[in-house]
């Protein structure tokens, strides 16, 4: 009881002292802003400091409210106290800067609603897949993509299961090549060894298996496949597995073994929201693969066909094996792994550039959450002695951290999206024929090596009541008009393209436009490329609007709001899974530089600043001549007054050829 009173008194005293300190500093900041002769120059710094103090004050008030209302039981139970302290440590780390926010979703509001249990949050672009459940095996559903089943090509299938474990734990189990562990759930790829590794998120593995457990083959089989993994901003893990590459020098053919290919496949691990009162983590695990249509249709017609002794069937059963393995090892359900997946061959690290902290090295892509696992089993065993009725009385600080993180991301209000441009100004007639880029505009979507500007109806953006119901609506027409696209080949990445004398922005007709938004997507390759998009407004940007705050605001504000939604409309399915359809805060994922001059804002997006983004774009470049990709840019809305969101601009790139890029002359 004394410990309990002491903790309450401690939090109360800290609250009073912090409130008094905040009041004093807020008064000083306010006085400085109004009396300083250089107030115009330092006003942004004072405003930032003011917001920081208000943020910490709000966070501490919210935490204090939860502590009192839920009556955290801190008496006589050291493991629980340690866990609460650990959660508080995570809560504090959320506010340490953009490197920690990379771990969080750009849609944090959806996680503040733990009473809503959704199977999975779909992407922000409408996909063409039509999945039909055709089998259930040991609680795992088997789906077929029936949208493209009549094409005569390979069939796309997937197995989906809900597993009671954290995404970090499942990610580590799938990547772990420990033979004894994989023997317990993997019937096909259990004997693996890493033979090459790059950047800490890509490796090549060699494996063997004895076909006597699977098929009628007599000779043993071996195989080589690559694995590439990354963690999205919404916390979803994606693992890509591709057959090859050929490594005859490092792994020549073995006597008594026959080299075979493993079907291309992907893993996706998505955390699920759980109901109030439940502390058990749940994840939706999806394994998708491509296979020959003859095998698949034969199995659907006859359940006892030879397909059940094939490699694709063994791959589809891996989700079921993983589910049973986790169920047989309860300690893994709540275990938070601390392992960081590093390269075993070369320990290459890439810094963010703007931040020097040691933690900032593609953290949300390459690393696993750093919870302490050494005492997790001990804590869980100790908790078993407590009565289950007390669980509902204890606060779930994980949910508290999400709630406070959502508060931390809110900004000042702004008018509705339809007031972004000056309503009293006479709209300027923009003639597309006056603007010419190196990549020509296509007549329709069937063209090659061209661009078009589709509507935003294929994308989901935040609706008017998003902060209350988390509902997204179809996007409308973009606010800005895409007038030209340049496709450049450069020796080194080029910033400030809009300042070049031959730039469209510096032309006579370009200078007459009220506002131009230039997006320079710097593509790392050999040689490097730059895809430059030019968007124009027919009226000046309205002062105090959300667009004006973005155009004339700080780089920190721009990084926190500049959002892109990709969608592979047509192309290889593996590229679609790698790119995904989730909205991405580009300023949090890669390095973005902003140039504000005269009537334009240029955003230079350095895709090569992230090792994982560079790897994904490398995969895309290998199929670029056969894919159609849509890109949507928007400013993320985080306040009721900013909702609903609106689409700033769109572009559709149709089967772009690398050799068509024009050399950019400085």
Secondary structure, 3 states (H helix, E strand, C coil): CHHHHHHHHHHHHHHHHHHHHHHHHHHHHHHHHHHCCCHHHHHHHHHHHHHHHHHHHHHHHHHHHHHHHHCCCCCCCHHHHHHHHHHHHHHHHHHHCHHHHCCCCCCHHHHHCCCCCCCCCCCCECCCCCEEEEEEECCEEEEEEHHHCCCCCCEEEEEEEEECCCHHHHHHHHHCCCHHHHCCCCCCCCEEEEEEEECCCEEEEEEEECHHHCCCCCCEEEEEEEEEEEECCCCCEEEEEEECCCCCCCCCCCCCEEECCCCCEEEEEEECCCCCCCCCCCEEEEEEEEECHHHHHHHHHCCCCHHHHCHHHHHHCHHHHHHHHHHHCCHHHHCCCCCCCCCCCCCCCCCCCCCCCCCCCCHHHHCCCCCCCCCHHHHHHHHCCCCHHHHHHCCCHHHHHHHHHHHHCCCCCCCCHHHCECCCCCCCCCCHHHCCCCECECCCCCCCCEEECCCCCCEEEECCCHHHHCCEEECCCCCCEEEEEEEEEECCCCCCHHHCCCCHHHCHHHHCCCEEEEEEEEECCCCEEEEEEEEEECCCECCCCHHHHHHHCCHHHHHHHEEEEEEEEECCHHHHHHHCCCEEEHHHHCEEEEEEECCEEEEEEEHHHCHHHHHHHHHHHCCHHHCEEEEEEEECCCCHHHCCCCEEEEEEEECCCHHHCEECCC
